[in-house]
């Protein structure tokens, strides 16, 4: 077995580097995974890259296999797809998804990986964590047949939510974003698109994922009486002001927070994290979701790619990282 690997570390806010890693000897209930691809979750990871995680949220924001602490040095990430090189016979040779940072090889408990269905390409499976977030949001939102629904924010999470909602029968769906380039993504997903000023109103449900104060304000304005906004945005250390003194109370509006760290027992009794991840991977059989992957770079370039993603110089939904040269077991 190869005992060495390379990992991406955030040395300090705005400065990343690749480091050599020595892998531990795997226990009988562990697997060795050789990475094929990982995904950069642009919203969360660029916030981490900029050092924008509030001190009060340092514990809550920890990724499952994070090393180090915010603001840095820290090894962060959670969208990894690879092949099991060593482990239980049922997993050896299988393509798996794991909530692991950007690293060429790693050792984790066998229970930490989920087998990617054969009908789902490994390249697309990096979206599993994002689709899992969308699944959780829709479990919380509980949309009904025939609902008038808008998704505000055409980023990675918003587009994933829109892609799943496009399958609901009778739903009148619109994706709203300030960037007109998102119209092409909406078309690929089979969803109507509008700029914020042109968005349809009188909506039963609005899912907000723009991570902007203006987007959340507009989401509330689009609701029908007794409508609900499901808030998916993570604002980090920013303060958000809302016009709750206008028609919020008289129209009996609801603002509901949804966060992937919890499976609500009220929304889906008996469902586990493993159930949610397996469902997300199964949903990735739809090739329309390829529209969420908008760029790819080799792993060796990640230290120079993340600053461009954080600044917006490199526009992206999901930016995929490709691993090469890790060789056979």
PyMOL commands that set and color helices and strands:
alter all, ss='L'
color gray80, all
select helices_A, chain A and resi 42-50+55-57+110-112+122-125+128-141+156-165+182-189+196-198+213-221+273-283+287-292+299-311
alter helices_A, ss='H'
color red, helices_A
select strands_A, chain A and resi 4-12+15-22+30-41+67-68+74-75+80-86+95-98+105-109+113-115+148-152+172-176+192-194+203-208+223-231+254-257+293-298+318-322
alter strands_A, ss='S'
color yellow, strands_A
deselect
rebuild
show_as cartoon
